[in-house]
Amino acid sequence: MNILWDFDGTLFDTYPALVEGFIKLSRRELDRSEVLKWLKIDSLTTFKHYGIDEAKRAEYKSIDKLYSKEYSTPFEHLKDVLSAVENNIIVTHRDRESTMYLLEKFGLTHYFKEIVSVEEQGFNRKPHTASYEYVLKNHHIDLVVGDRELDLLPARKLGIKTVAFQNHNIEADFHLDSYAEFIPLVLKKKSL
């Protein structure tokens, strides 16, 4: 089995860092749960909703990198799933440096065959299919796992089965709240 993974909110709980970083960037007192709701759509929509100029995206990424080192952790039971899969590939909007930092910090680097940093490698942001098509040239992908609609849309367009992680509000073949459910509910399904 080969799985394409989103990173933020899927492999790692980076939302605490993303929320804190966005609030710092806004220089306002914002409701954290409201900011999280918008970030779970995507950061472009969040910037628009709060009236933050897109020119501040580089500053936001810099703040996020700093906060991610302190606040981000892998989800529980993730190692069990990664070790049960033949090939794991990451496609992320996060830059390669901070992705590698977090993977190395928690001893997860060896589980991944490839990491695609969408913007650094010149691809259009998800939900555009270009980064997924790039992966498909080198690897057969059986499943895509993500926590937002924009992670799963390219997979559906390309005819790949999907898993929505901790988000029952998006269309997917499987919905999981914990990786403890992954092996019995997803990997053992004969329809994959």
Secondary structure, 3 states (H helix, E strand, C coil): CEEEECCECCCEECHHHHHHHHHHHHCCCCCHHHHHHHHCCCHHHHHHHCCCCHHHHHHHHHHHHHHHHHHCEECCCHHHHHHCCCEEEEEECCCHHHHHHHHHHCCCHHHEEEEEECCCCCCCCCCCCHHHHHHHHHCCCCEEEECCHHHHHHHHHCCCEEEEECCCCCCCCEEECCHHHHHHHHHCCCCC
